[in-house]
Each structure stands twice: as structure tokens, then as C-alpha cells.
Amino acid sequence: GDSEIKPGATLSAQLDSYDSYDHVEVYLTGRSDGSEGSSSSSSVSDDDFEKKEYLYSDSFSTMDYLVITNNSESTVGISGNATALDSSGNVIGAADCSIDVLAPKEQSICYFYFGNVQNVDHVEYQLSYSEDLYYKPVISNLDVQATINDANVVVTATNKGNYAAQFVEAYVLFFDASGNIVYTNSGYITDDDNEIKPGAT
């Protein structure tokens, strides 16, 4: 989240080709200002967050959804990096995810998208937390109603807060009777200004 690889850290990126290839050469660019890296201003750790993980594959890709509840006393931004592994332990994909801001007791979702990756056995990920934030939290100000129909769910959000909620996005996970994900979807709930203004639904 600081646009760095700190000393001792390991991060991954997935770079796709949609044409067949025989072999690959990999090169890097980067720079340093000579410092040891931005020091984390966060007083929280993984133990301060409850996480539920849902792995879902469609015919093209695999997504690893993380539902995160902030049990700390701090408002944080969250960024994550992950690798997808097959049943033999081979790394077959990499992805990032982030949540701009999450206040204490709020719950939100992010997902690692592994494009053109199938047969994922499990995902290894690391999350980092920042309290040096530009955005204000809004999730706890939103009164959310979900109307479940035969072929869809309609998500309605009312802004009960005093400032506009920007870029509000609803994520839906559809489960079968055994608790397996059968489909996922997301969509923005905003007006022409990309907001839900105070009092608006």
C-alpha cells in the first residue's frame, strides 16, 4: 500500500499473456530513496480483524473473497497481496486487493482476482494496515436492505450520515443449500456524482 517492497518482504504480481509462448524472460524496474521504507503508522495487527474467506472459480478465472470485520479501536485502510497455489503447492497466480477505509466494528469485502487461473487449491495472502488515511469511513452510516428474488437480489442503501458516501459498491455472494458459492456479482449504488448524498436512498 506504500508502493514499496520493504526490506525482507515478498510480494507477487501476475502478468498475463493471451497468446501462446515458448518461454519467458522477466525484468524489473524500480528505485529507492535510500531509506529503509515507510514506517507503518498502524498500531493494529491481523489479530484485530475477523476474516472469512470464500474461494470461487468461474469458467475463466478464480476469485478469493475476504470479508473483513474491524474489531480494533482504529480506523484503517487495508491492502493485501496474495498468491494462488495448486494442490502440488505450485504458485499459479498473484493478485492484490484493498479497502480504502474501515472504521471500528465495520465490515467490508475485498477480493483477489486471479485472471485466467483455474484449479486453485488454496490462497496465501498478507494484509497490511494504515491509519494515515485520506478518506472518512461511511459504511456504518449506510442503512442497507436486501430484497432477495428468484433470479436476483436488489440492494438498497440509505445514507443516514452527514456527508456524502462516495463510490458505494455492493458485492453479493450467491450460495447453494450446501454453502458453496454458485455465483458472485457487484455493482455501484450511486447517483450521477458517484455519491449517495445524506438522506438519499
Secondary structure as UniProt FT lines:
FT   TURN            7..8
FT   HELIX           46..48
FT   STRAND          49..57
FT   STRAND          62..70
FT   STRAND          76..85
FT   TURN            87..88
FT   STRAND          91..102
FT   TURN            104..105
FT   STRAND          107..114
FT   TURN            115..116
FT   STRAND          122..130
FT   HELIX           139..141
FT   STRAND          142..148
FT   STRAND          153..159
FT   STRAND          165..166
FT   STRAND          169..175
FT   TURN            177..178
FT   STRAND          181..188
FT   TURN            192..193
FT   STRAND          195..196
FT   TURN            198..199
//
